C-alpha cells in the first residue's frame, strides 16, 4: 500500500515518543494532591486529550486553571529524569522528510511539548499545541491548524496517530489517517492504514509530495 501526501501531521506522545511512564507518575501524584480517588481517575480517558479537558472532567471549574498549571509543572519537571524516549523508527522516518513538509500536532501544552521533543532532539518547524486551540481532539481543529501552518490543503495531509480520539480528529478534518499500535490494540484503531510503529513505514520525497509505503 502506498499513500501520497503533500504534508504529514504527527501526534507526539505514543506516535513519535513515549512518555507513558512519566504520564502515569505525574498524573497519579496530581490526582493525590487534588483528592481524586482511584475510581474517579480510572473513569477518565487520559491519552490524547488536553490536560484542561481532563481536569474539567474531575474538578470544579474554579479549580481547573491552577490544576492544569500544576500538572504541566509536574510533567515538565519529569522530562529530564528520563520521562520521554523515542519510539522505533521515529528518527529514520523524520530524517527522510523536508522540514516544511511535516508538523507536530499535540494535545500537550507548548511548554511541555517542546520539553519532550527537545529532550530527544526533535525540532519541528511547525508545532500545534493545546495553547493554540479552542477545541481538542477528537475535534478536527488541531489538525486543520496543522495543515494551515504548512500551507497545505487538508485533503492532501496524512495524520499519524496512536489514539482513537486523534484518528477521529484526522478523519473529521478530511485527512488520510495512519494508526500506530503503540498504546492501543490494532483492532481498537479505525484508520486507513494500521501499523505497529513508524519503523514499519518508509517515506520517499518526490516532485509532487511524499510517498509513504509499508516496508516489505
Order of alpha helices (4+ residues) and beta strands (2+ residues): beta-beta-beta-alpha-alpha-alpha-alpha-beta-alpha-beta-alpha-beta-alpha-beta-alpha-beta-beta-beta-beta
